[in-house]
């Protein structure tokens, strides 16, 4: 199976995740999160697949997240508004993301990624 690996190349966590994928011979297609930001449709599908709350898809340690004061604003936003916001700028999206048949993982935690093997 070939996965979709969504990353920001300068992100050290993304670099570690990519190295892990390569070392484990996991096939993937690489996608830059800024130049090819996820669409609203993709995000809806991935949130559903992940079984995580949408807030887990926000890059809460990012500069843009903090500048926009999203910690407080997200609490009053609808799901549709949050999806639209994520789709507006790749730097708001937590990364890396790995997407495959029936699976969407957010962030890099080896204990979760071993299921890709």
C-alpha positions as CSV (number, residue, x, y, z in Angstrom):
1,X,0.0,0.0,0.0
2,X,1.2,3.5,-0.8
3,X,0.3,6.3,1.7
4,X,0.0,10.0,1.3
5,X,2.6,11.7,3.6
6,X,1.8,15.4,4.2
7,X,4.7,17.4,5.6
8,X,6.4,20.7,6.1
9,X,10.0,19.9,5.0
10,X,11.6,22.2,7.5
11,X,9.7,20.6,10.4
12,X,12.1,18.3,12.4
13,X,9.2,16.0,13.4
14,X,8.3,15.6,9.8
15,X,11.9,14.8,9.0
16,X,12.0,12.1,11.7
17,X,8.7,10.6,10.4
18,X,10.0,10.5,6.8
19,X,13.2,8.8,8.0
20,X,11.1,6.3,9.9
21,X,9.0,5.6,6.8
22,X,12.1,5.1,4.7
23,X,13.8,2.8,7.2
24,X,10.7,0.7,7.4
25,X,10.3,0.5,3.6
26,X,6.8,2.1,3.7
27,X,5.8,3.5,0.3
28,X,4.4,7.0,0.3
29,X,3.7,10.0,-1.9
30,X,5.2,13.2,-0.4
31,X,3.1,16.4,-0.3
32,X,4.2,19.8,0.9
33,X,1.5,21.1,3.3
34,X,2.0,24.8,2.3
35,X,2.1,24.5,-1.5
36,X,-0.6,21.9,-1.5
37,X,-2.8,22.7,1.4
38,X,-5.5,20.1,2.3
39,X,-8.9,21.0,1.0
40,X,-12.0,21.1,3.1
41,X,-13.2,17.9,1.5
42,X,-9.9,16.1,2.4
43,X,-9.9,17.4,5.9
44,X,-13.5,16.2,6.5
45,X,-12.6,12.8,5.4
46,X,-9.4,12.7,7.4
47,X,-11.0,13.9,10.6
48,X,-13.6,11.2,10.2
49,X,-11.0,8.5,9.5
50,X,-8.8,9.5,12.4
51,X,-11.6,9.3,14.9
52,X,-10.0,12.3,16.6
53,X,-11.6,15.6,17.6
54,X,-10.9,18.3,15.0
55,X,-8.9,20.3,17.4
56,X,-6.2,17.6,17.1
57,X,-5.7,18.7,13.5
58,X,-4.6,22.2,14.5
59,X,-0.9,23.0,14.9
60,X,-1.3,24.4,18.4
61,X,2.4,25.0,18.8
62,X,2.6,27.1,15.6
63,X,3.2,30.8,15.4
64,X,0.1,31.4,13.3
65,X,-2.1,29.5,15.7
66,X,-0.9,31.7,18.6
67,X,-1.0,34.9,16.6
68,X,-4.6,34.2,15.8
69,X,-5.5,33.4,19.4
70,X,-7.1,30.2,18.2
71,X,-6.9,28.5,21.6
72,X,-9.9,30.6,22.7
73,X,-11.6,31.1,19.3
74,X,-11.9,27.4,18.4
75,X,-14.2,26.8,21.3
76,X,-16.9,29.0,19.8
77,X,-16.4,27.9,16.1
78,X,-18.5,25.3,14.4
79,X,-16.9,22.3,12.8
80,X,-17.5,23.8,9.3
81,X,-15.7,27.0,10.4
82,X,-12.8,25.1,11.8
83,X,-12.5,23.0,8.6
84,X,-12.6,26.1,6.5
85,X,-9.9,27.7,8.7
86,X,-7.6,24.7,8.4
87,X,-8.1,24.6,4.6
88,X,-7.1,28.3,4.4
89,X,-3.5,27.9,5.5
90,X,-1.3,24.7,5.7
91,X,0.7,26.2,8.6
92,X,-2.4,25.8,10.8
93,X,-2.5,22.1,10.2
94,X,-0.7,19.7,12.6
95,X,1.9,17.7,10.8
96,X,3.0,15.3,9.7
97,X,-0.1,13.5,8.4
98,X,-0.1,10.1,7.0
99,X,-3.2,9.0,5.1
100,X,-4.0,5.5,3.7
101,X,-6.9,3.2,3.1
102,X,-9.1,3.5,6.2
103,X,-6.4,5.4,8.2
104,X,-5.4,8.9,9.0
105,X,-2.7,9.6,11.6
106,X,-1.9,13.1,12.8
107,X,1.5,13.9,14.3
108,X,4.3,11.4,14.6
109,X,4.1,8.9,17.4
110,X,5.9,5.6,16.6
111,X,3.4,3.6,18.7
112,X,0.6,4.7,16.3
113,X,2.7,4.5,13.1
114,X,3.7,0.9,13.6
115,X,0.3,-0.1,12.3
116,X,1.5,1.1,8.8
117,X,3.9,-1.8,8.5
